[in-house]
């Protein structure tokens, strides 16, 4: 079975995308104010994720960080873990932070203070709206391929969207399912198909589909590898049956 995203309330979870900035006390210029983007997941009170900081003045300077912490009540106790990649000037060092951030009553803002030893400042992040994706229907496309209908709401998709196509003995994706192909919609080459609205795309246009008594069901899975962070309530699986003659 495809694992669904955990149900969550905006006030009980900080899972998702966040964007904002941090300031450093006593520092100005290139690194005085730094853009911060976080992608967080949460299991009960444990938070894990990734963080990117970059200079809004000189965008070539950045750091990628594995981060995490705990979220209890309305407090996110952030604890950066390690740096995975970075670029900076010779006289500036990216640091791992500890921070205490409070979630606003509407669940949309995280703000508070951070420190790294005797260096510190403030940080404010806003929740980034997530795309609500619904895979609505699919059918065989004559003479080859599959036509898929889907809907995107709330926000456009800005990362590659993967579609996987399986043949199966029934309508559930189980051990009998066989992957017959996949196709990805890239924001660079298919941006018009990743915007808010209803869309239709033909997948695997060079693959003919014929009836199969052993595997009569065709199952389409969108975003099966979770490269796109979606809003709670997204629906990523649909199917149809091909009859044998």
ChimeraX commands (.cxc) that place a marker at each C-alpha (Angstrom):
marker #1 position 0.00,0.00,0.00 radius 0.5
marker #1 position 1.10,3.59,-0.59 radius 0.5
marker #1 position 1.91,5.35,2.66 radius 0.5
marker #1 position -0.19,8.48,3.10 radius 0.5
marker #1 position 1.07,11.66,4.66 radius 0.5
marker #1 position 0.24,11.89,8.33 radius 0.5
marker #1 position -2.87,13.93,9.18 radius 0.5
marker #1 position -1.92,17.05,11.05 radius 0.5
marker #1 position -3.29,20.27,12.45 radius 0.5
marker #1 position -1.46,23.53,11.87 radius 0.5
marker #1 position -1.34,23.96,15.63 radius 0.5
marker #1 position 0.02,20.51,16.52 radius 0.5
marker #1 position 2.68,20.10,13.84 radius 0.5
marker #1 position 5.35,22.18,12.15 radius 0.5
marker #1 position 5.90,19.64,9.36 radius 0.5
marker #1 position 6.21,21.25,5.96 radius 0.5
marker #1 position 8.10,24.09,4.30 radius 0.5
marker #1 position 9.13,27.30,6.05 radius 0.5
marker #1 position 10.83,30.41,4.69 radius 0.5
marker #1 position 12.10,33.58,6.33 radius 0.5
marker #1 position 15.28,35.10,7.65 radius 0.5
marker #1 position 17.57,35.46,10.61 radius 0.5
marker #1 position 19.51,38.45,11.86 radius 0.5
marker #1 position 22.79,38.35,13.74 radius 0.5
marker #1 position 23.33,40.82,16.55 radius 0.5
marker #1 position 26.06,43.35,15.81 radius 0.5
marker #1 position 26.59,42.19,12.21 radius 0.5
marker #1 position 25.64,43.97,8.98 radius 0.5
marker #1 position 26.40,43.55,5.30 radius 0.5
marker #1 position 26.45,40.25,3.43 radius 0.5
marker #1 position 25.66,38.05,6.43 radius 0.5
marker #1 position 23.88,40.44,8.76 radius 0.5
marker #1 position 20.50,39.22,7.55 radius 0.5
marker #1 position 20.38,35.76,6.00 radius 0.5
marker #1 position 17.53,34.01,4.18 radius 0.5
marker #1 position 16.43,30.75,5.81 radius 0.5
marker #1 position 14.47,27.90,4.19 radius 0.5
marker #1 position 13.49,24.75,6.10 radius 0.5
marker #1 position 11.84,21.49,5.11 radius 0.5
marker #1 position 10.65,19.79,8.29 radius 0.5
marker #1 position 9.04,16.47,9.13 radius 0.5
marker #1 position 7.58,15.55,12.50 radius 0.5
marker #1 position 6.84,12.31,14.33 radius 0.5
marker #1 position 5.04,13.08,17.59 radius 0.5
marker #1 position 7.35,15.62,19.25 radius 0.5
marker #1 position 10.51,14.76,17.26 radius 0.5
marker #1 position 11.35,17.06,14.35 radius 0.5
marker #1 position 13.88,16.32,11.61 radius 0.5
marker #1 position 14.64,18.10,8.39 radius 0.5
marker #1 position 16.93,20.19,6.24 radius 0.5
marker #1 position 17.82,23.85,6.35 radius 0.5
marker #1 position 19.37,26.20,3.80 radius 0.5
marker #1 position 20.76,29.60,4.72 radius 0.5
marker #1 position 21.85,32.01,2.01 radius 0.5
marker #1 position 22.88,35.63,1.69 radius 0.5
marker #1 position 20.19,37.73,-0.02 radius 0.5
marker #1 position 22.94,40.17,-1.05 radius 0.5
marker #1 position 25.34,37.58,-2.52 radius 0.5
marker #1 position 23.31,34.50,-3.38 radius 0.5
marker #1 position 26.40,32.44,-4.19 radius 0.5
marker #1 position 27.04,32.16,-0.46 radius 0.5
marker #1 position 24.99,29.44,1.22 radius 0.5
marker #1 position 25.01,26.55,3.65 radius 0.5
marker #1 position 22.96,23.32,3.68 radius 0.5
marker #1 position 22.31,21.82,7.10 radius 0.5
marker #1 position 20.75,18.71,8.61 radius 0.5
marker #1 position 18.59,20.05,11.41 radius 0.5
marker #1 position 16.01,18.86,13.92 radius 0.5
marker #1 position 14.81,19.21,17.48 radius 0.5
marker #1 position 11.56,18.86,19.39 radius 0.5
marker #1 position 8.17,20.54,19.16 radius 0.5
marker #1 position 6.26,20.60,22.44 radius 0.5
marker #1 position 3.26,22.81,23.10 radius 0.5
marker #1 position 3.95,25.74,20.82 radius 0.5
marker #1 position 7.77,25.71,21.19 radius 0.5
marker #1 position 10.21,24.41,18.59 radius 0.5
marker #1 position 13.58,23.70,20.22 radius 0.5
marker #1 position 15.77,23.66,17.12 radius 0.5
marker #1 position 19.14,21.91,17.18 radius 0.5
marker #1 position 21.22,21.92,13.99 radius 0.5
marker #1 position 23.09,18.66,13.46 radius 0.5
marker #1 position 25.63,18.95,10.66 radius 0.5
marker #1 position 26.66,20.91,7.59 radius 0.5
marker #1 position 26.43,18.99,4.31 radius 0.5
marker #1 position 27.49,21.69,1.83 radius 0.5
marker #1 position 28.51,25.34,1.95 radius 0.5
marker #1 position 30.15,28.28,0.27 radius 0.5
marker #1 position 31.19,31.49,1.98 radius 0.5
marker #1 position 33.84,34.19,2.14 radius 0.5
marker #1 position 37.23,33.59,3.72 radius 0.5
marker #1 position 36.37,35.72,6.75 radius 0.5
marker #1 position 32.96,34.24,7.60 radius 0.5
marker #1 position 32.07,30.84,9.04 radius 0.5
marker #1 position 28.64,29.21,8.90 radius 0.5
marker #1 position 27.64,27.97,12.36 radius 0.5
marker #1 position 25.28,25.34,13.71 radius 0.5
marker #1 position 22.47,26.93,15.70 radius 0.5
marker #1 position 20.40,26.24,18.73 radius 0.5
marker #1 position 17.13,28.17,18.70 radius 0.5
marker #1 position 13.91,28.53,20.63 radius 0.5
marker #1 position 11.09,29.37,18.24 radius 0.5
marker #1 position 7.45,29.96,19.16 radius 0.5
marker #1 position 4.58,28.95,16.85 radius 0.5
marker #1 position 2.04,31.75,16.43 radius 0.5
marker #1 position -1.61,31.17,17.46 radius 0.5
marker #1 position -2.66,30.80,13.80 radius 0.5
marker #1 position 0.07,28.22,13.11 radius 0.5
marker #1 position 1.66,30.32,10.37 radius 0.5
marker #1 position 4.77,31.83,11.97 radius 0.5
marker #1 position 7.79,30.52,13.89 radius 0.5
marker #1 position 9.85,33.20,15.62 radius 0.5
marker #1 position 12.37,33.55,18.41 radius 0.5
marker #1 position 16.06,33.67,19.21 radius 0.5
marker #1 position 19.05,31.60,18.14 radius 0.5
marker #1 position 22.61,31.27,19.37 radius 0.5
marker #1 position 25.87,29.53,18.58 radius 0.5
marker #1 position 28.10,29.98,21.58 radius 0.5
marker #1 position 28.27,33.71,22.33 radius 0.5
marker #1 position 26.94,34.66,18.88 radius 0.5
marker #1 position 23.19,35.05,18.41 radius 0.5
marker #1 position 20.23,36.92,17.05 radius 0.5
marker #1 position 16.63,36.48,16.00 radius 0.5
marker #1 position 14.84,34.28,13.47 radius 0.5
marker #1 position 11.38,34.50,11.88 radius 0.5
marker #1 position 9.90,31.93,9.50 radius 0.5
marker #1 position 6.56,31.81,7.69 radius 0.5
marker #1 position 4.78,28.61,6.74 radius 0.5
marker #1 position 4.96,28.12,2.95 radius 0.5
marker #1 position 1.62,27.03,1.39 radius 0.5
marker #1 position 1.83,23.44,0.14 radius 0.5
marker #1 position 0.26,22.18,-3.08 radius 0.5
marker #1 position -2.89,20.10,-2.62 radius 0.5
marker #1 position -2.60,17.44,-5.31 radius 0.5
marker #1 position -5.49,15.22,-6.45 radius 0.5
marker #1 position -5.06,12.45,-9.00 radius 0.5
marker #1 position -8.64,12.28,-10.27 radius 0.5
marker #1 position -8.79,9.72,-13.10 radius 0.5
marker #1 position -6.86,7.81,-15.75 radius 0.5
marker #1 position -7.62,5.77,-18.84 radius 0.5
marker #1 position -5.84,4.09,-21.73 radius 0.5
marker #1 position -4.85,6.53,-24.46 radius 0.5
marker #1 position -5.41,5.18,-27.97 radius 0.5
marker #1 position -3.31,3.68,-29.41 radius 0.5
marker #1 position -0.50,3.91,-26.82 radius 0.5
marker #1 position 0.06,5.33,-23.36 radius 0.5
marker #1 position -2.18,6.51,-20.55 radius 0.5
marker #1 position -4.07,9.77,-20.09 radius 0.5
marker #1 position -4.01,11.03,-16.51 radius 0.5
marker #1 position -6.24,13.76,-15.07 radius 0.5
marker #1 position -5.17,15.63,-11.94 radius 0.5
marker #1 position -5.81,18.84,-10.04 radius 0.5
marker #1 position -3.44,21.17,-8.16 radius 0.5
marker #1 position -4.77,23.59,-5.56 radius 0.5
marker #1 position -3.37,26.05,-3.00 radius 0.5
marker #1 position 0.11,26.39,-4.56 radius 0.5
marker #1 position 1.94,25.44,-7.73 radius 0.5
marker #1 position 4.36,22.50,-7.71 radius 0.5
marker #1 position 7.95,23.66,-7.99 radius 0.5
marker #1 position 9.79,20.32,-7.85 radius 0.5
marker #1 position 9.82,17.44,-10.36 radius 0.5
marker #1 position 6.60,15.42,-10.17 radius 0.5
marker #1 position 7.06,11.69,-10.73 radius 0.5
marker #1 position 4.33,9.43,-12.13 radius 0.5
marker #1 position 4.75,5.64,-11.85 radius 0.5
marker #1 position 2.58,3.16,-13.73 radius 0.5
marker #1 position 1.98,-0.40,-12.50 radius 0.5
marker #1 position 0.08,-3.50,-13.68 radius 0.5
marker #1 position -1.57,-5.41,-10.82 radius 0.5
marker #1 position -3.91,-8.30,-10.05 radius 0.5
marker #1 position -6.30,-5.93,-8.26 radius 0.5
marker #1 position -6.83,-2.25,-7.56 radius 0.5
marker #1 position -4.45,-2.18,-4.60 radius 0.5
marker #1 position -0.73,-1.62,-5.02 radius 0.5
marker #1 position 0.66,-4.81,-3.48 radius 0.5
marker #1 position 3.38,-7.39,-4.05 radius 0.5
marker #1 position 1.73,-8.53,-7.29 radius 0.5
marker #1 position 2.19,-5.12,-8.89 radius 0.5
marker #1 position 4.71,-4.74,-11.67 radius 0.5
marker #1 position 6.19,-1.38,-12.59 radius 0.5
marker #1 position 5.89,-0.90,-16.35 radius 0.5
marker #1 position 7.19,2.64,-16.62 radius 0.5
marker #1 position 7.56,6.08,-15.12 radius 0.5
marker #1 position 7.63,9.69,-16.29 radius 0.5
marker #1 position 8.54,12.95,-14.60 radius 0.5
marker #1 position 7.14,16.42,-15.17 radius 0.5
marker #1 position 9.91,18.96,-14.67 radius 0.5
marker #1 position 9.23,22.54,-13.55 radius 0.5
marker #1 position 11.73,23.67,-16.19 radius 0.5
marker #1 position 10.10,21.99,-19.19 radius 0.5
marker #1 position 6.50,21.39,-17.96 radius 0.5
marker #1 position 5.82,24.43,-15.76 radius 0.5
marker #1 position 2.38,24.94,-17.35 radius 0.5
marker #1 position 1.33,21.48,-16.14 radius 0.5
marker #1 position 2.38,22.14,-12.55 radius 0.5
marker #1 position 0.38,25.31,-11.95 radius 0.5
marker #1 position -2.80,25.66,-9.88 radius 0.5
marker #1 position -5.73,24.21,-11.81 radius 0.5
marker #1 position -6.93,21.06,-13.58 radius 0.5
marker #1 position -4.54,19.30,-15.93 radius 0.5
marker #1 position -4.28,16.34,-18.26 radius 0.5
marker #1 position -1.13,14.58,-19.40 radius 0.5
marker #1 position -0.38,11.49,-21.51 radius 0.5
marker #1 position 2.19,9.16,-19.99 radius 0.5
marker #1 position 4.28,6.42,-21.61 radius 0.5
marker #1 position 3.08,7.38,-25.09 radius 0.5
marker #1 position 5.32,4.77,-26.75 radius 0.5
marker #1 position 4.10,1.84,-24.64 radius 0.5
marker #1 position 1.02,-0.06,-25.93 radius 0.5
marker #1 position -1.40,-1.30,-23.27 radius 0.5
marker #1 position -3.20,-4.56,-23.86 radius 0.5
marker #1 position -5.50,-6.69,-21.71 radius 0.5
marker #1 position -3.76,-8.96,-19.25 radius 0.5
marker #1 position -5.77,-11.65,-17.46 radius 0.5
marker #1 position -3.11,-11.95,-14.74 radius 0.5
marker #1 position -2.74,-8.21,-14.18 radius 0.5
marker #1 position -5.86,-6.47,-15.51 radius 0.5
marker #1 position -5.51,-3.35,-13.35 radius 0.5
marker #1 position -3.41,-0.33,-14.28 radius 0.5
marker #1 position -2.43,1.73,-11.22 radius 0.5
marker #1 position -0.96,5.20,-11.46 radius 0.5
marker #1 position 0.97,6.65,-8.51 radius 0.5
marker #1 position 1.98,10.30,-8.37 radius 0.5
marker #1 position 4.82,11.52,-6.18 radius 0.5
marker #1 position 5.45,8.02,-4.83 radius 0.5
marker #1 position 8.96,8.97,-3.70 radius 0.5
marker #1 position 7.69,12.11,-1.92 radius 0.5
marker #1 position 10.02,14.51,-3.71 radius 0.5
marker #1 position 7.19,17.06,-3.64 radius 0.5
marker #1 position 6.02,18.16,-0.20 radius 0.5
marker #1 position 2.22,18.14,-0.43 radius 0.5
marker #1 position -0.62,19.47,1.66 radius 0.5
marker #1 position -2.45,17.09,3.95 radius 0.5
marker #1 position -5.40,15.59,2.07 radius 0.5
marker #1 position -3.59,15.08,-1.22 radius 0.5
marker #1 position -4.63,12.00,-3.21 radius 0.5
marker #1 position -1.87,10.32,-5.19 radius 0.5
marker #1 position -3.27,7.05,-6.54 radius 0.5
marker #1 position -5.82,6.15,-9.18 radius 0.5
marker #1 position -6.48,3.07,-11.32 radius 0.5
marker #1 position -8.52,1.59,-14.16 radius 0.5
marker #1 position -9.07,-1.91,-15.49 radius 0.5
marker #1 position -8.19,-3.19,-18.92 radius 0.5
marker #1 position -10.41,-6.06,-20.05 radius 0.5
marker #1 position -8.98,-9.03,-21.94 radius 0.5
marker #1 position -10.59,-10.12,-25.18 radius 0.5
marker link #1:1,2 radius 0.2
marker link #1:2,3 radius 0.2
marker link #1:3,4 radius 0.2
marker link #1:4,5 radius 0.2
marker link #1:5,6 radius 0.2
marker link #1:6,7 radius 0.2
marker link #1:7,8 radius 0.2
marker link #1:8,9 radius 0.2
marker link #1:9,10 radius 0.2
marker link #1:10,11 radius 0.2
marker link #1:11,12 radius 0.2
marker link #1:12,13 radius 0.2
marker link #1:13,14 radius 0.2
marker link #1:14,15 radius 0.2
marker link #1:15,16 radius 0.2
marker link #1:16,17 radius 0.2
marker link #1:17,18 radius 0.2
marker link #1:18,19 radius 0.2
marker link #1:19,20 radius 0.2
marker link #1:20,21 radius 0.2
marker link #1:21,22 radius 0.2
marker link #1:22,23 radius 0.2
marker link #1:23,24 radius 0.2
marker link #1:24,25 radius 0.2
marker link #1:25,26 radius 0.2
marker link #1:26,27 radius 0.2
marker link #1:27,28 radius 0.2
marker link #1:28,29 radius 0.2
marker link #1:29,30 radius 0.2
marker link #1:30,31 radius 0.2
marker link #1:31,32 radius 0.2
marker link #1:32,33 radius 0.2
marker link #1:33,34 radius 0.2
marker link #1:34,35 radius 0.2
marker link #1:35,36 radius 0.2
marker link #1:36,37 radius 0.2
marker link #1:37,38 radius 0.2
marker link #1:38,39 radius 0.2
marker link #1:39,40 radius 0.2
marker link #1:40,41 radius 0.2
marker link #1:41,42 radius 0.2
marker link #1:42,43 radius 0.2
marker link #1:43,44 radius 0.2
marker link #1:44,45 radius 0.2
marker link #1:45,46 radius 0.2
marker link #1:46,47 radius 0.2
marker link #1:47,48 radius 0.2
marker link #1:48,49 radius 0.2
marker link #1:49,50 radius 0.2
marker link #1:50,51 radius 0.2
marker link #1:51,52 radius 0.2
marker link #1:52,53 radius 0.2
marker link #1:53,54 radius 0.2
marker link #1:54,55 radius 0.2
marker link #1:55,56 radius 0.2
marker link #1:56,57 radius 0.2
marker link #1:57,58 radius 0.2
marker link #1:58,59 radius 0.2
marker link #1:59,60 radius 0.2
marker link #1:60,61 radius 0.2
marker link #1:61,62 radius 0.2
marker link #1:62,63 radius 0.2
marker link #1:63,64 radius 0.2
marker link #1:64,65 radius 0.2
marker link #1:65,66 radius 0.2
marker link #1:66,67 radius 0.2
marker link #1:67,68 radius 0.2
marker link #1:68,69 radius 0.2
marker link #1:69,70 radius 0.2
marker link #1:70,71 radius 0.2
marker link #1:71,72 radius 0.2
marker link #1:72,73 radius 0.2
marker link #1:73,74 radius 0.2
marker link #1:74,75 radius 0.2
marker link #1:75,76 radius 0.2
marker link #1:76,77 radius 0.2
marker link #1:77,78 radius 0.2
marker link #1:78,79 radius 0.2
marker link #1:79,80 radius 0.2
marker link #1:80,81 radius 0.2
marker link #1:81,82 radius 0.2
marker link #1:82,83 radius 0.2
marker link #1:83,84 radius 0.2
marker link #1:84,85 radius 0.2
marker link #1:85,86 radius 0.2
marker link #1:86,87 radius 0.2
marker link #1:87,88 radius 0.2
marker link #1:88,89 radius 0.2
marker link #1:89,90 radius 0.2
marker link #1:90,91 radius 0.2
marker link #1:91,92 radius 0.2
marker link #1:92,93 radius 0.2
marker link #1:93,94 radius 0.2
marker link #1:94,95 radius 0.2
marker link #1:95,96 radius 0.2
marker link #1:96,97 radius 0.2
marker link #1:97,98 radius 0.2
marker link #1:98,99 radius 0.2
marker link #1:99,100 radius 0.2
marker link #1:100,101 radius 0.2
marker link #1:101,102 radius 0.2
marker link #1:102,103 radius 0.2
marker link #1:103,104 radius 0.2
marker link #1:104,105 radius 0.2
marker link #1:105,106 radius 0.2
marker link #1:106,107 radius 0.2
marker link #1:107,108 radius 0.2
marker link #1:108,109 radius 0.2
marker link #1:109,110 radius 0.2
marker link #1:110,111 radius 0.2
marker link #1:111,112 radius 0.2
marker link #1:112,113 radius 0.2
marker link #1:113,114 radius 0.2
marker link #1:114,115 radius 0.2
marker link #1:115,116 radius 0.2
marker link #1:116,117 radius 0.2
marker link #1:117,118 radius 0.2
marker link #1:118,119 radius 0.2
marker link #1:119,120 radius 0.2
marker link #1:120,121 radius 0.2
marker link #1:121,122 radius 0.2
marker link #1:122,123 radius 0.2
marker link #1:123,124 radius 0.2
marker link #1:124,125 radius 0.2
marker link #1:125,126 radius 0.2
marker link #1:126,127 radius 0.2
marker link #1:127,128 radius 0.2
marker link #1:128,129 radius 0.2
marker link #1:129,130 radius 0.2
marker link #1:130,131 radius 0.2
marker link #1:131,132 radius 0.2
marker link #1:132,133 radius 0.2
marker link #1:133,134 radius 0.2
marker link #1:134,135 radius 0.2
marker link #1:135,136 radius 0.2
marker link #1:136,137 radius 0.2
marker link #1:137,138 radius 0.2
marker link #1:138,139 radius 0.2
marker link #1:139,140 radius 0.2
marker link #1:140,141 radius 0.2
marker link #1:141,142 radius 0.2
marker link #1:142,143 radius 0.2
marker link #1:143,144 radius 0.2
marker link #1:144,145 radius 0.2
marker link #1:145,146 radius 0.2
marker link #1:146,147 radius 0.2
marker link #1:147,148 radius 0.2
marker link #1:148,149 radius 0.2
marker link #1:149,150 radius 0.2
marker link #1:150,151 radius 0.2
marker link #1:151,152 radius 0.2
marker link #1:152,153 radius 0.2
marker link #1:153,154 radius 0.2
marker link #1:154,155 radius 0.2
marker link #1:155,156 radius 0.2
marker link #1:156,157 radius 0.2
marker link #1:157,158 radius 0.2
marker link #1:158,159 radius 0.2
marker link #1:159,160 radius 0.2
marker link #1:160,161 radius 0.2
marker link #1:161,162 radius 0.2
marker link #1:162,163 radius 0.2
marker link #1:163,164 radius 0.2
marker link #1:164,165 radius 0.2
marker link #1:165,166 radius 0.2
marker link #1:166,167 radius 0.2
marker link #1:167,168 radius 0.2
marker link #1:168,169 radius 0.2
marker link #1:169,170 radius 0.2
marker link #1:170,171 radius 0.2
marker link #1:171,172 radius 0.2
marker link #1:172,173 radius 0.2
marker link #1:173,174 radius 0.2
marker link #1:174,175 radius 0.2
marker link #1:175,176 radius 0.2
marker link #1:176,177 radius 0.2
marker link #1:177,178 radius 0.2
marker link #1:178,179 radius 0.2
marker link #1:179,180 radius 0.2
marker link #1:180,181 radius 0.2
marker link #1:181,182 radius 0.2
marker link #1:182,183 radius 0.2
marker link #1:183,184 radius 0.2
marker link #1:184,185 radius 0.2
marker link #1:185,186 radius 0.2
marker link #1:186,187 radius 0.2
marker link #1:187,188 radius 0.2
marker link #1:188,189 radius 0.2
marker link #1:189,190 radius 0.2
marker link #1:190,191 radius 0.2
marker link #1:191,192 radius 0.2
marker link #1:192,193 radius 0.2
marker link #1:193,194 radius 0.2
marker link #1:194,195 radius 0.2
marker link #1:195,196 radius 0.2
marker link #1:196,197 radius 0.2
marker link #1:197,198 radius 0.2
marker link #1:198,199 radius 0.2
marker link #1:199,200 radius 0.2
marker link #1:200,201 radius 0.2
marker link #1:201,202 radius 0.2
marker link #1:202,203 radius 0.2
marker link #1:203,204 radius 0.2
marker link #1:204,205 radius 0.2
marker link #1:205,206 radius 0.2
marker link #1:206,207 radius 0.2
marker link #1:207,208 radius 0.2
marker link #1:208,209 radius 0.2
marker link #1:209,210 radius 0.2
marker link #1:210,211 radius 0.2
marker link #1:211,212 radius 0.2
marker link #1:212,213 radius 0.2
marker link #1:213,214 radius 0.2
marker link #1:214,215 radius 0.2
marker link #1:215,216 radius 0.2
marker link #1:216,217 radius 0.2
marker link #1:217,218 radius 0.2
marker link #1:218,219 radius 0.2
marker link #1:219,220 radius 0.2
marker link #1:220,221 radius 0.2
marker link #1:221,222 radius 0.2
marker link #1:222,223 radius 0.2
marker link #1:223,224 radius 0.2
marker link #1:224,225 radius 0.2
marker link #1:225,226 radius 0.2
marker link #1:226,227 radius 0.2
marker link #1:227,228 radius 0.2
marker link #1:228,229 radius 0.2
marker link #1:229,230 radius 0.2
marker link #1:230,231 radius 0.2
marker link #1:231,232 radius 0.2
marker link #1:232,233 radius 0.2
marker link #1:233,234 radius 0.2
marker link #1:234,235 radius 0.2
marker link #1:235,236 radius 0.2
marker link #1:236,237 radius 0.2
marker link #1:237,238 radius 0.2
marker link #1:238,239 radius 0.2
marker link #1:239,240 radius 0.2
marker link #1:240,241 radius 0.2
marker link #1:241,242 radius 0.2
marker link #1:242,243 radius 0.2
marker link #1:243,244 radius 0.2
marker link #1:244,245 radius 0.2
view
